[in-house]
């Protein structure tokens, strides 16, 4: 018998969460919302929050997650309803194909623009460099 979870909980660093936020907003334009008080970050914010709202939730790990759950100082938590997991994962893959990959490549002050990702404003066009 296959068991389908109600949601998926992912620990990630801030750069990985940024790419996940791109995946959340890729098709729908929805924001990845962070609501946290610091108390019960995973339990109430990402598990209960994602389940009740049926939307991805981002939170900071609480003291208990850090002391007992072995959560690193650099990690954040994302809760994803399993019904949305595949679409978001595919959207993250799509943003990766548009040069939004991990680890994030550093290109210096002049920037780097992928032909697949729209260039909204180039702040450096008017500068004498």
GISULTA-V363658 format. One record per run of one state. SS is the DSSP state (H for helix, E for strand, C for the rest). FROM is the first residue (numbers start at 1). TO is the last residue. Records with the same first field share a line. If there is no record, write none. Layout:
BEGIN
SS->FROM-TO ; FROM-TO
END
This chain:
BEGIN
C->1-6 ; 13-13 ; 29-32 ; 35-40 ; 54-56 ; 61-62 ; 68-75 ; 98-129
E->7-12 ; 33-34 ; 57-60 ; 76-81
H->14-28 ; 41-53 ; 63-67 ; 82-97
END
